[in-house]
Structure formats: structure tokens, C-alpha cells
Amino acid sequence: MCETAKGLIFNKVQGSFVDGWGIRTTIFLKGCPLKCKWCCNPEGQSFAPELKVTYDKCDGCGRCVELCPQKALTVKEGRVVVDRNACNVCGQCADFCWTGALEPFGRYYTVDEMFEFLQRDAAFYASSGGGVTIGGGEATWHPDFVLPLMEKLHGVGIHVAIDTCGYVDTPEGLRILKDADLLLFDIKGMDPKRHIENTGVSNELIWRNLRMLGELNRDIIIRMPIIPGYNDDEKELRQAAEALTAIRSIRRVDLLPVHQFGRVKYDQIGMDYTVDPTLSIPEERQQAIKAMFESYGFRTQIGG
């Protein structure tokens, strides 16, 4: 394994209580094979850095236009516009944007740099039964970075969780899943046709990997986004619950009702948000879904 490999990280969260057991630090790797319509981290889909534009901060000064070596920036109607085909995210505009309107999504870290950062909170992990969670994007698609990082963390006794969509078939990617202490495993729908429409990929490989991990008795938390009109009908949810009963190592099911927290980021990176922004799930419906999963014997919570 190459410890000089670099991982492209777009976010780091310390003191998290929602990405596994105890107090955790979560890092988010850029790049994912899925393109979920409701994705709350669209900046995690591309495997390359992207320029983030916070339009509310832009005063239209135009200095970035002069600085950009790629001539990828213009100012129209008082705010900066990015030609994303020309922008190579060199960072010069962000370095000199005094309002903070321009920032890169994605910074490269070596394994040693990230290990040094993560072990700073080792005392909190130890006192709470916590650890490190590696998510994304999709961690299993970055084995050259993730495997040596996991090895170093395990070497000092730090618990490692992997947040995964399960869509991986390489030996190295599967090793990440097998070596993790805990898996936060996404289930985004049961209907094969709708799964492709909603995420861009089939769910066959995902379920095959989940069954394999169950046979290996790996600790698993299932995460299920509940999106009205996409994957929330009663038949499909009950089908998911029935299928999950075959996975004996599931420790909890987390239901994730639709929300709009990530919507602003689509505009920041020039993507279209296609999900109805008014979608919501009434509290009583959330509780009914929770009760249904509990009736199958699962410890279930809303949120996760």
C-alpha cells in the first residue's frame, strides 16, 4: 500500500454523533459512482475538485476575472459566473477573494497528513467508544488512500466506520468493506428500474455486497433515505424490511426523511436540483414507517 497516495477531501466534521457509535470525526472523499437525484452532498459526486461560488457573498468586484489564468470567470448582473468547462480549480481566485465568495470544494491530503489530523481526537474516541468515519462520495472507490489510512488508524486502536453505497466490485474496494469495524450501508430503494432512474445504477451489486457482509457478520447500520414519490411507497418499504431480515448482523436501521439541507450546494457548483423543493414527510408518516421496521425486529430511529 502506498502511504504517499492522496485523498481528495471535501469536508471534515469533528465531534459528530451521527456517523456511528460514540464521538467521531468524519471525513468526506470526493467521487461517487451514484448520481442520486436527492443527493445532499452533490459536491461529493465528481472525482475532481470543483469551484464553489457563494453568490450571497459576491459583491461583483471583478478582481477574480483579472486573476483567472484560464479566463473562466466573468461578472454578469453584479455577480461572478464560472465557465466550468474552462475552470481547472487552480485556486488563484479563491486566494484573493476577500469576501469568501469563491472557495474550492476538495483539497488533497496524504495518508500521513490525514492520519495526523484524525488522531488528534483519539482521547474523545476512547472515552466515548467512538472513532473515525470515512464517507463521501464513496470511500470504496479510493482504496489507495483509504486502505493505508485504515491500517494506520487500526494500528493505534482507533475504530473505523465506512459510510458506503455498497456499489463496488474491485478486490481493493471490497477489502475496505471487510476490514471496517462498522458499516453505514445505504439502501436507496428496492424496485430495480426505479433504482436506476433515481441513482443511475442497478441495486443488484449493492444487495449482493450487503448479503456478503452479513455472512461475514460485519456490524452494519442501514441508512434509508425516504423520498416521497421516489422510494417511499408502502410495498417497497415493506419489501426492504423483509429483505433486511436475512442480514443477521444489522445493528440498527436509520430512516432519513427527505430534507433540503444540500439544495444550496447545487447552485454553488452549477448543478440543477431536480427534486421538488417542497417535498416533506409528515411526522405521523415517519413514525408509521419506523413502527413498521420495528415490527420486523429492527432497532430503528429517525435520522442517523
N, C-alpha and C positions, 0 to 999 in steps of 0.2 A: 504494500500500500504506500501511496505517495503522500507524505505529510506536507509537501510543498504545494499540493493541489489547493486551488482557491474555490471558495463557495461564494456565490452571488447572493447576498443577504439584503432583503428589502425592509425588514423590520426586526427589532429585538424588544421583547417585553419582559421586564424583571418583576418579580413579586406577583406572578399570576397564580390564581386559584382555580382556573377553569380548564386547564390543559393537562389534566392528570391528577395524581394524588399529591397532596401537600403543597408547599410553596415551590413554584417552579420559575425558571427562566425559559422563555420560548423564543426560538429564532425561526425566521421565515425565509426559506430559499426560493429564489425566483425561477420559474419554469414549471409548467404543468401540462400533462398530455390531455387533460379535460378542458373544455370551454363551457362550463355550466352557465346557463342563461342568468341565474340568480347570483352568481359568484360575488361574494362580499370583498374579495381581495383580487380585483381584476389586474392589479399591478403585479400579481404573482403568476400570471399566465405566461407571459413572454419569458424566454430564456436569456434575454438581453436586457441591459439597463434601459430605462425609459426616463424621459424628462417630465417631471411633474410640474404643472402650472396651477398655482392657486390664484384664480382670477380676482378674487376679492382683495388680494394684496397688491395687484399690479396697478401702478399709477401711470402706465403708458409713457414712461420717461424716454424709452428708446435706446438706452445705453447698451442693452443686450444685443440689439440689432447690429450696432457697430462692432461689438466684440466677437460675434459669432464667426468663426473661420469657415463654416460650411454655408453661410448665408441662408440659414434655415429659419431665421426669425424675422418677422415683420410686426408692425404695430397697426392695427385697424380698429377704428372706433374706440380708441383710447385704451386698448389692451393688446398684449402680445399674442401673436399667432405663430404656432410651430408647424413647419413643414416636416412631418415625421419621416418622410422618405429621405430627406436630406440630413436630418439631425443624427449625429453619432454619439450624442450624450458625452461630449468631451468635458463638460462641466465648467467651461470658462464663463458662461453667462451666469450660472448659479453662484460662482465665486464672487461675482461683483454685483449681484442683485441685492441692493441694500434693503429692500422691503421683504425679502424672503419669498417672493412670488415664484421663483424658479429654483427647483431642487431636483436632484437625481433620485429616482426610485431604483435602488440597487447599488451596493458597494461590495467590492471583493475583499474577502478575508482569507488568510491562510488558515490551515488547521491549527497551528500553534497560536495565532492571534485570537481565534475564536475560543480555543480551549482556555487561554489565559483569562479572557473575559468571563466565560461561564463559571469557572471555578472560584471566582471572587465571592459568589454567594453560597459556597459549599456549606457554611455553618447553618444557613437558613434551610437548605435542603435536608441536612442531617437532623435538625431539630423538629422538622415537620413531616418527615417521611416523603419529602418532595424530590426534585431533581430537575433535569433538563428535558424539554420537549422540542423536537425538531420537526417543523412543519413547512408549509409553503403556500403556494406552489405544491410540489410533490417531492418529498425528500428522497424517495427511492430512485429517482431519475438523476441523482447526483452522488453516485457511490464513491467516486474518487475522493470526494470531500467528506461525506458522511461516515463511511466505514472507519477511516483512521481517527476521525473525531470521536466516534463512539468508543473505539478501543482505548483512547486516552482517558475519556470520562470514566469508563468502567475500571480502568487501571487505578483510579483514585477513589473508587467506590461510589460514584455518582450514578443514580438511577436515570435511565434514558427512555423516554417515550417517543414514539414516532407517530405523527399525525399523517394519515395516508388515505388516498382514494382507492388504494388496492390495485390500481391498473399498472402492473409491471410484470414482465416475464423474463427479465435477464437474471442470470445467476447472482450477479452482484446486488441487484435490487432486491431479490428475494432474500438474500442473506441479511440485508438491513432489517427486513420484517422479522426474520427468525431470531436475530440477535437482540432485538429490542426487549426491554423489560416490560413494556406496556405498549399496546397499540390502540390509537384512537382511529377507528376504522369507519369511513364514511359509507353509508348506504343511501343512494340518491333516488331510488325507485326500483320497482320490480318489473314493470312492463318493458320488454326488450326494445320495442320500437320507440316508445316514448323516451326511454333512457338515451338512445342515440340522438333523438331530437333535442333533448334537454341538455346533454353533456358533450355530444359529439363522438361518444364511444359506446361500444356494447358493454353490458354488465356481466357477460359470461365469464371473462377473465377475473373480474373483481370477486365474483362469488366463488370461483374455483380457488382463488388465493385465500379467501376467508375460511372456506372449509378446510384447507390445508393447515392453516394456523390453528384452527380449532382442534384438529387431530394432534397437533404438536402441544396442545394445552397452553398456548400463549395467552396471557392476560389481555382481554380485549374490552374496550369501551366502544359501543356502537354509537355513531353520531348520525342522526337522520334529520336533514333539513326537510321541513314541511312547507311546501309551496302550493297554495291554492291554485287549482286548475292545471298543475303540472304533475304532482305526485301524491296528492292528498286524498284520493277517493278511498272509501272505506274498504273496498275489496282489496285494493293494492296494499294498504297498510296492514290489513289482517294477513294477507299473503306473506308480507315481510316478517311479521311476528311469528308465523308458523315456520317459515324457513329458518329463522334465527334460533328456534328451539333445538335444532340439530347441532348448534355450536355450543358445546358444554362449557367453554372457558370464557363466555361473556360475563363480565362483572357488572355491567350497567348499560342501560340504553339512555342516551341523551337525545331528547327531541328539540330541534332547533327551528322554532317558528319563523316564518319569513319576517325580515326586517329591512330597513332602508339605510343602515349604517354605512354601507360601502358605496352607495349611489354616487356621492360626490366625486369619488375617485375615477369614475368613468370619464367624466368631463375633464379631469386633470390630466389624463393620458390620451385623450382624443378618441375614446371608445363610446359607442352608443349603448345606453341602458335600455333593454327591450322589455323588461318586466314591468307590468303596471305598478307605478309607484304608490298606488292607493291600496295595494293588497295587504290584508291583515287576517289574523285568525282570532276570533273571539275567545276570551278566556275559557268559557264553558266548553268550546270545541277542543281547546288544548287539553283541558282536564279529562275530557272523554277519551281522547287518543291515549293519554297517559294511563288511564284506567284500563284500556284495552290491552296495552302491552303488559301491564302489571298482572292482568288476568292470565297471561301466558307464563307467569313466574319470573318476569324480569324486574329487577330493581330499576326503576325508571324515574327520570327527572326531566323537567323542562329547562332548557338551557344546559350549557356544559362547557 
